């Protein structure tokens, strides 16, 4: 089952969405982040489904912070 597979993943996982994303609503993405042992949820203010286009600087900063 997919949910069990996700829960068994031991590595870090970043789940990122914009706060006005209609395709991947923040509540759904946050719930998915909770499936991972080391899941991190980031909600970018003022961003839609393409947060890297809406505010590239904020997106890069958040992803870079996760990767460090």
Helices and strands as residue ranges (DSSP letters): H 2-8, E 12-18, H 26-33, E 38-44, H 51-54, H 56-67
